[in-house]
């Protein structure tokens, strides 16, 4: 297995606002570290997710490796754009508050070690999740992508981690409005605040439409491409990044005290999936509707309004990962270059 060529030019895309300004503060150090490995690096800063997509498309089209110093929201937006570019490769540097994709890939949360992965890592093909409006006219990947800000209502928007709806909609909204000094605690803060006014909803699911229909009175429905969200909460501990499937996780209605004392603490280890009120299904696609309005969030950002379909897009993008898989690997297949897997 050969490493990604250290001589490949790098476009370092920085979201200076990510992590409450953390990414902007880390950017000069990231430049020094990457150039210290002999890499040719240029830095560009984003103004918005649409701008991030534009920058990434231009860089990948010029043959550069796109390295993202930001949170998972910008990484997901860039992956969404670059799946249209053959041979595109993304590197991930943790610059947000959660940094869940880096965590799952085994990329260090410490910047200098993460930069070592950019220089000496290997590209692996990973799946993406994709959210599509129910009833929307579906377009091909090439038609659906571009630099424009398609917004959360557009069809075919991709994400890297977990798309969830219900209680998580309220918790994500609160977390996004919370002060940056809370750091990783922002997600627990959002959950606790959301719990005060939460009332369960009725969700209708259809697995691999037209397929099995399920109905639950529940807190949350999640469609997981990856294992974790919210800064290390292992919402879907069995999810794999290369199996072509989503782990659909449903937390059925429980009392608020049970949620607070039995469910929420166990999400951090993934042990919650052993609870009778938690159900996990595997599907290539899931249609989700509810008895009241909800915004679905993915990678920490709003991505659409129910009803929606979420599907897996196998091997959609290549990402640089450490040459040695972490003990809790995110890959079902054995080590392989992305170029061979795509």
N, C-alpha and C positions, 0 to 999 in steps of 0.2 A: 504494500500500500504506500503510494508516494504522497508526499506532502504537497499542499498548494504552493505554487512557485512563489518564493519570497520576492522575486523581481517584478511580480505583477503590479501595475500601478493601482493605487488605492484612492478612491474618493471617500473621504470621511465626512459623512452627513451628520451634522450636530443639530439637535433640537435644543437650543439654549435654555428654553423654559422647562424642559423635562426635569422631574424630580425636584420641583421648586427651585430651579436654577442650578441644580447639581451638575447636569450635563454640560452646561456652559462653563462652569468652574473647572470641570475635569478635562475639557477639550485641549488646552495647551499641553497638559501632561500626556494625553493620548497621542498627540502629534509627536512629542519627543520620543515616546516609547516606540511607536511604530517606525519612525525614521531611524531609531537606534538599531532596528533589525535590517536596515538597508532598503527599506521600502520607499518607493516614491509616493508621497502622500500630498494631496491637496485637500483643504478643508472648505466646506460650504455649510452655511447655516440655513435652517428652515424658518419660514414665516408661518406655515400652515401645513396641514396634512396634504393638501393639494400641491403645494409648493414642494414638499418632500417627494411626492411621486414624480413631479417634473424633473427634479434634480437627479433622482435615481435613474429614471429612464434615459436621460442624457448621458449619465456616467456609464451605465451598462452598455448602451449603444456604442460608446467610444471604446469599449473593451476593458473598462476599469472594474475592479472588485469594489462593490459598494459596502462600506462599513458604516454601521449605524450606531451612533452614541445617543441613546434616547431611551424611552420606555417602550413597552410592548405595543402601544397604540401606533407609534410611528413605524415600528418594525413591521407591523401588520399591514399598514398602508403601503409601505414600500414593497413588501412581498406581493401584495395585491397587484401592483403595477408591473413588477419585474417577471412575474410568471409568463408574461407575453414576450419576453426577450430570451431567445434560445441561448443557453450557456451562461446565463446570469448567475452570479454568486453573491451571497450576502454574508457579511461578517457582523457579529453582534457584540457590542460593548455595553455593559450595564450602566445606564445613565438615568433611569427612571426611579420610581419609588418601589415598584414591585419586581421588575426584572425577571419575570417568571420564565420566559423562553430561555434566557441565558442559564438559569438555574437547572432547567430540565435537560438542556443540551450538555451540561457539565462544564460550561464556560464559567470561569471564576468570577466571583463578585468583586474581586480585587483587580484594579485596573491593569496593573503591569502584567499579571498573569493572563488576563483576558487578551491583552495585546499579543502575548506570546502565541495564543491560539490563532490570531489573525495571520501571524507570520509562519507558523509551523503546523497549523491544523489541516484537516482534510475536509473536502466538500462532501456533504451527504444530502441526498434528496429527501425532503420531508413533504408530507401532505399539508394542505391548507384546508381550513373550513371555509365554506362560502354560504352567504345568506342571500336568499332570493325571495322577493315578494310573492306571496300566493296570488296567482292570477296575472302576474306581470308577464309581458311578452319576453321570453328568455332569449338572450342574445349570445352569440359566440363570445369566447374569452377575448378575442381581439377586438370585437366591437364594443365590449363592455368596459374596456380599460382605456386609460388616458390620463392626461394631466389635470383635467377639469375636476372640480370638487363635486362629485356626483351626489354627495349627501347621504344621510342615513336611509333615505327611502329608495335609493337606486337598486336595481337588480344586479346580482353577481358581485357583491362586495365580499372580499376575502379577509380572513383573520388567521392568526397563528395559534392562538391558545384555546380559550373557552368562550363560547357565546352562551349567555344565560339570561333568564327573564323571570319576572315575578318579584319575590323579595329582593333578589339581587339587583333588580332595576332600581329600587329605592336606595339600597345600600351603595350602589355605584354612584348614583347622582349625588348623594350626601358626601361620599368620599371625594368626589371631584370638586366639590365646593369647600372642602375642609382646608384649614391652614396647612401650609407646606411643612411647618416645623413638626407636625405629627409623624412625618416619615412613613415607615412601614405600618405604624399603628393606625394610619388613616383608614385602612380596610376594616379593622376591628371596630374602630369608631363609627364607621358608616353602618356596620351591621347592628351595633347596639342602638344607634339612633333610629334606624329603620324599624327595629323591633317594637318600639314604643307605640307606633301607630299602625302596625301591620295587621291586615286581616287576610286570611287565606283566600285563594281564588280557585276557580275550577278550570283545569287545563285539559285540552283535547290534543292527543298526540296520534300521529299515524307514522308507523315505521316503514321505511322503504315504500312510499306510496306508488301504486295502490297496494297497501299491505295492512298489517295488524293495527287496529285502532284501540287506543287506551284512553281512559279518563281518570283523572285524579283531582282531588281537592288537596292542594299542595302549597308549599312555600315557593319552591324554585324548580325550574326545569333548566338543565344545562346540556349543551351539545359540545362535547369536549374533543378537540383535536389533540390536546396536550394534557398533562397530568395536573398542573397547578395553575392557580390564579391568585390575585389578591395578595401578592408578596409571600408566596410559599404555602398557601392553603391547598392541600392535596385533594381537591374536589373530585378528581377522577383518577385515582392512583393506578388503575390498570390501563389507562389510555396510552397508545403508542403513536409515534409521529409518522410511521411508515406502513401502517396496516390497511390503509384505504377505508377505514371505518371511523365513525364517531362513537364515543361512549356517551350515551344519553342518560343523564343522572336526574332522578326525580326525588325530591324530598317531600314526602307526604305530610299532611297536616299533623302537627303535634302541638301540645301546649307550649306556651312561651317559656315557661320555666324549664321544660324538658329540652327545648331548643337551645336555651342559654347554657344549661348545665351538662347536657348529654351530647348534643349534636355539634354545636359550634366549637367546643374545645377539641373534639376528635377530628374535625376537618383538617387540622394542621398535620396530623399523622396519616390521614386517610382511613382511620379506623371507623369513621361514621358509616362507611358502606356496609358494615356488618349489622347495622341497626335495622330492625324490621320495617321502619318507616322510610328507608332509603332503597330505591330500586335503580338498577343499572341495566340498560339494554344496549346492544351494539347494532348499529345500522349504518348503511352508506348514506342515508338521508332520513330526515325526520321533519314532518310538518307539525307546527305548533300553533294552537289557537287558545284563547282564554275567554272567560265570561266578562272581562272588562279590559279596558285599554292598558297596554304595557309597552314600554320601550325595551327592546333587547339591547344588551351591552355585550361587546366583544373586545378583548384586550383593553378593557377599561373605558372604552368610548361607546357612545350610542351608535347602533348600526341599523336599526329599523324598528318599525311598529308592527305588532302582531295583527293579523296572522302572517307567519313567515315559514319558509322552508330553509333548513340548514343541511348542507351536504358536504361530504368529504371530496377533496380534489387530490387524487393520489399523485405523489412525486412532483408537486407543482413547482417547487423552488429548491435550489441548492443552498445550503448554509454551512459555513465553516464551523467545525467542531473539533475538540481535542482528539488526537490520534488514538488515545486510550479511552474507551467508553467508561463512564462512571459506573459504580456498582449497581445502581438502580437505573439501568439503561432505558432510554426513551425509544429505542429501536427494536422492533420485532425481528428484523433480519440481522444477519451478521454484518460485520464491518464491510463497507463497499464504497468505492468512489461514486459520487453523485453522477458523474458522467457515464458510469456503467449502469446505474440504476434507472436513469431517466429514459 
